[in-house]
């Protein structure tokens, strides 16, 4: 990425400006073009999800560039400790949100497309952690489990599950992501709410 190469030649002021520009960059990009350190299990590109329907034509993880930068920084921390992020869902075009809403028109399970979710803004990810062998850490429930057990504050979880969830939350929070109380897998980039809902669809080969 070009901004790294010009770092050393820049004055502190210009460098700061560049950093601000990067932090605010809302361009949609494909995560795999910026890092090879993630594991992907894009559930909505398969029928293995709560909708029992394949709603994406192909599995790609698009996000706004600022979300990608924050996610890569968080993943570097996990990698240092022997883990990495596995992704279940990233940016979700508004048209897809509408088709999900058609299948399950219940705001407890699907964000109302009239409001749009942070996934539609390119600032949310659904994730878990895997170890060196690619094995998912025990988070107490599967992804998209709609019950109180999926909540961060649910008390009847084993110590191991609580530790795994708080490990994920701690590092993500340190990298400007915000957790959602009811879903241990969902993280929003702090600044994403001010970004527009989008409907850009990515190309499939
Ligand atoms: Zn989510």
Boltz pocket constraint, residues with backbone or C-beta under 6 A from the ligand:
constraints:
  - pocket:
      binder: B
      contacts: [[A, 89], [A, 119], [A, 124], [A, 125], [A, 126], [A, 185], [A, 186], [A, 187]]
      max_distance: 6.0
